[in-house]
Amino acid sequence: MKRDEMSIQELIDDFAFLDDWEDRYRYVIELGKTLQPLSDAEHNATNKVEGCVSQVWLITEMEKDESGTRRLTFRGDSDAHIVRGLIAILIALYSGQTPDDILKIDARAVFAEIGLNEHLSPQRSNGLSAMVARVQHDARVLQSPAAS
């Protein structure tokens, strides 16, 4: 994982520190502002995540670390502020992990721990599930030795 990215534990700790959902909601929006912008060319049909009410683009990249282990990194964007924040949370959760580790992560449990499950609209929850499904799909594709 790149060191300029926040770890999921740091995120969980930050959410635990915030007292009410309004503060957490503002924090999610602030997280979205930390995303590196995608280029116009990257806002394309290949990178678009289907199943989201808002426009969402997600880019998966594979890198090998110094030991030769394949790790995935993610970049994303959305036309909605809160969704950009959700993408930032997904990046903290998944970026820098191996495909095998990504498939073992229980995203729903993490979302419940930080209080997202009960505070997102059904449409946002469905969109978040679509983003998780996309990450997991890419991990499965890149898990095979042929993806090296």
N, C-alpha and C positions, 0 to 999 in steps of 0.2 A: 504494500500500500504506500502511496506517496504520502510524505509527511505533511503536506499542506491539506490533506483531507482529514476530516474529523472521524474518529472511531465511533462505532455504535455505542460503546460504553460511555464515552464522553457525552453523546447525545442523550442517552438514557438518564445520566446524572443531571444534565441540564434541565430536562423535562421534569425530573423529580423536584428540582429546586423551585420551579415555577408553581405558584399556588393555585391559579384558576385557569380555566380553559381559554379565556380571552388572552391571557399572557402567553399561553402555549401557542395559540393561533397566530399571534403576532410573531412569535419566535419561528414558527414554520415559514412564514412569509420572509422573515429575515434570512433564514437558511437558503431560501430560493434565490435571494439576491447574491449569494456567494458563488453560484454556478458560473462557470466560464461560458460565455455565449457560443453557440454553434454558428457556423458560417451559413450564409444563405443556401449554399449548395448542399449542406448537411440537413436542411429542412426539406427532406424529400420523402417519397412514398416508401422507400426501402426502410428508412429509419423511423417512420411513423408507427406509433403503437395503436393498433385497432382496439376498440372496446372502451375508449375514453371519450367522455363528453367533450372535454377540452382537447385542443390540439396538443399532442405529446410526441416528441421525437426522442429516441434512445439509441445511442451508439455504443456497441460493444467492441472492445479491442482486446486482443490477446498479446501478452508479453511473457517472455521467459525471464525469471529472476536469475541471479548469479549461479544458482545450483541447477538451472535448466528446467525448473518447475514452471508449468504454464499457469499464469494468473490472468484473470480478467479485470479490465478496468472499464468503467462506464462513464459516459457523458450524456447529458440530456438537456431538454428545454421544453417549455410549454408556453402557451399564450395566456395562462392563468397564474396569478401570483401564488396562490395556495398550492397549486399542482407543482410549480417549480420547487416549492419547499418539500413536497412529498418526494420529488425526484432526488433532492439533496439527501433526504433520509435514506432512500434506497441506495444511493451511491455510498453513503457511510456504511450501510449494512453489507453491501456486496463487493464493492470495488477493492481490488487487491487480493481477492480470494481465489482459490483454485476452483475449477468447475465442480469437482467432487464436494468441496466444502459449501459452495453455493447451494447445491441441491440438498444439503443437510440442514440449512438454516430454516428455522420456523419463523417466517416473516410475520405471520399472524400473531404469534406470541410476543414478538418485539413490539408490534403495533399496539397490542393490548397493554403491554407494560408502560408504554409512553402515553396511553390514553387516546390513541387515534381511533380505535374501533368504535367507541361509543359517541364520538364527536364528529364523525364525517357523515355527510349525507349518503344515502344509498348509491347515488350516481358516482360520488367521489370514491366510495369503497369499491365499487365495481371497476372504476378506472385504476385504482391502486392494485387491485387483483390482476388486471390486465397487464400492468407494468411488471408485477412480480412474475406472472406467467411468461412474459417476454424474456426476462432475465434468465429464468430457469430453462426456457427453450434454448436460448443461446448457449447456456452452460452445458446442456445435454449435447448439442451439436459440437461444441468445442472440447468436449470430454473425450471424444474418440481419438485414437492415435493418428488417424488420417488428417486431423485438424492441425497437426504440428506444423 
